[in-house]
Amino acid sequence: MCDFTNPQPGEISLAHNGVLFLDELPEFKRTVLEVMRQPLEERRVTISRAKLSIDFPANFMLIASMNPCPCGYYNHPEKECVCGPGVVQRYLNKVSGPLLDRIDLHVEVTPVTFDQMTETRRSENSQDIQLRVEKARKQQAARFHEFSDIHSNAMMPSQMVKDICRIDQAGLSLLKTAMERLGLSARAYDRILKVARTIADLAGAEEIRIEHLAEAIQYRSLDREGWAG
């Protein structure tokens, strides 16, 4: 990545304004994964040496994949997991809660059944999705046009989230219940609101409705207490 005399940008900075994809996330050393916590939060990497300190830009989108357990069948609807007692928890614990806290979307991908593969119902095509995403991005660009360092909902600081991502009393009640039942952190609270605002943008809605908030909460499944059972 870099030496002690001449620091060089590593993979995180090389992914600036792009995507960093990490396959088999728990197979990375935990110390390596924990290094990403600062750049995910501050969008920069700081390298300090005795004679100098250097900041490298690190505004990247992190995408990671992982199996649910070493054998790959934990929570599988048809096949039985063969991992021994405690093995699943130790495997999942390789990814810390504070790191998961900084990842906006947690999506569990279940196997596709034969009936799903053979059904004839048409899904939304890629062109329509692209147009919807482009429209939402334009809406966010207009929202933050006065701020040179903010270009999307994900980049909002905490105070701005409170100002922009307002929800009604029903939404507050739903979010409070989710926070208490799932044991979510204060950082997860902000991220739920940002995701809900983005879902509303994609739906062309001016306000965050309760269905947008409920969908955003569903994407926080892995950072709840006891998420591996």
Stockholm file with secondary structure:
# STOCKHOLM 1.0

chainA/1-229         MCDFTNPQPGEISLAHNGVLFLDELPEFKRTVLEVMRQPLEERRVTISRAKLSIDFPANFMLIASMNPCPCGYYNHPEKECVCGPGVVQRYLNKVSGPLLDRIDLHVEVTPVTFDQMTETRRSENSQDIQLRVEKARKQQAARFHEFSDIHSNAMMPSQMVKDICRIDQAGLSLLKTAMERLGLSARAYDRILKVARTIADLAGAEEIRIEHLAEAIQYRSLDREGWAG
#=GR chainA/1-229 SS CCCSSSCCCCHHHHTTTSEEEESSGGGSCHHHHHTTHHHHHHSEEEEECSSCEEEEECCCEEEECCCSSSSSCTTCSSSCCCCCTTHHHHHHTTSCHHHHHTCSCCCCCCCCCHHHHHCCCCCCCHHHHHHHHHHHHHHHHHHTTTCTTCCSGGGCCHHHHHHHSCCCHHHHHHHHHHHHHHTCCHHHHHHHHHHHHHHHHHTTCSSCCHHHHHHHHHTTGGGSTTTTC
#=GC SS_cons         CCCSSSCCCCHHHHTTTSEEEESSGGGSCHHHHHTTHHHHHHSEEEEECSSCEEEEECCCEEEECCCSSSSSCTTCSSSCCCCCTTHHHHHHTTSCHHHHHTCSCCCCCCCCCHHHHHCCCCCCCHHHHHHHHHHHHHHHHHHTTTCTTCCSGGGCCHHHHHHHSCCCHHHHHHHHHHHHHHTCCHHHHHHHHHHHHHHHHHTTCSSCCHHHHHHHHHTTGGGSTTTTC
//
